[in-house]
Amino acid sequence: MLAVADLHFEKGSSFAARGMLLPPYDTAATLAALGRAVARYRPQLVIALGDSFHDTGGPARLGADDRAALRDLQRGRDWIWVAGNHDPDPAKDIGGVFARSVALGPLTFRHEPTCGAADGEIAGHLHPSACVSQRGRAVTRKCFAADDRRMIMPAFGAYTGGLNIRDRAFLKVFGALAFTAHLIGERRLYAFAAARCLG
């Protein structure tokens, strides 16, 4: 199984429609990165944890090449789109099945993390990132925010930013800074206690 969060396909075209011109390559770049992950791990199931499209019009704006690339990624595997706050309703003609959340054994996959105890929850939505000081300089990276009971996944999309894990939104979920930030490096993850990370 491969789970990804916050792909935000067609964010560039959404911004362009509102007069904020961004290069229109975010969907292709995100699909290429997703393709590399699928090729590496060869999952039988892919779960996209919501906000897969930046808005409800995103699926209709998906270009022919990007639509074909998505079809190729889905071929021969199950694909579940979890509803997000940006894309709450099922989209037409993008393959896969749609769900509000997915329960697999002891794990529950959803878009928005719940506040308070939620054993086995894997969610997205908050786009966690962490800043640490290494050798006298600050380094900021997307990260997984996790304790021994739950995890919030980083945003996967090319145009997605990050919310610092010291933000109170993470305190609402975890209750305290007693969780770990697993920063994404070039070849591996680097674990830091959230309390050691910079605000």
Residue, then its C-alpha position, 0 to 999 in steps of 0.5 A: m500500500l502507498a498513502v499520499a496526502d495533499l496532492h493539490f493537482e491543478k493548484g496552478s490553474s486554480f491560481a491562474a483563474r484568479g489572476m495569480l499567474l504560476p507556471p502550469y506544471d504543478t500537476a505534471a510534476t506531482l504526477a511524475a513524483l507519484g509515478r516514481a514512488v509507485a514504480r519504486y514500491r509497486p503498491q497494490l493499493v494507493i490511498a490519496l488522503g484528500d485535497s488531491f485536487h486544489d478545488t472542485g473544478g480541478p478534475a475538469r481542468l486536468g489536461a489530456d497528458d496528465r489524465a493519461a499519466l494518472r490512468d497509467l498509475q492506476r492501471g493494475r491497482d486499487w486506488i482510493w480518493v479520500a474526500g478533503n476540504h478542497d475536494p469534498d465530492p467525488a470527481k468524474d472520470i478520474g478512476g478509482v473509488f471515493a470514500r470519506s475515510v478508509a479503515l484497514g485493520p487497526l489503521t484509519f486513513r482520513h484527510e483531517p486529523t481529529c483532535g484528541a485520542a485517535d489510535g491508528e489514525i493517518a491523516g493529512h491536511l496540515h502540511p507539516s514542516a519542521c525547522v531545525s538548527q544544524r551546524g549554526r544554520a536553520v534548515t526547514r523541511k517537510c516532515f511526518a509528524a507522529d507519535d506512537r499512536r498517530m501520524i500526520m503526513p506531509a503534503f505531496g504536491a509540487y506547489t504545497g507549502g508547509l505549516n510549522i509543527r510548532d503551530r497550535a494546530f498540531l498541539k490541538v491534535f497531539g495535545a503537547l509537543a511530545f511527538t516526533a518530526h521525521l524530516i524528509g532528507e535527500r536519501r532518508l528521514y531525520a527524526f527530531a523531537a518536536a520540542r527541539c524544533l524551531g518555531 
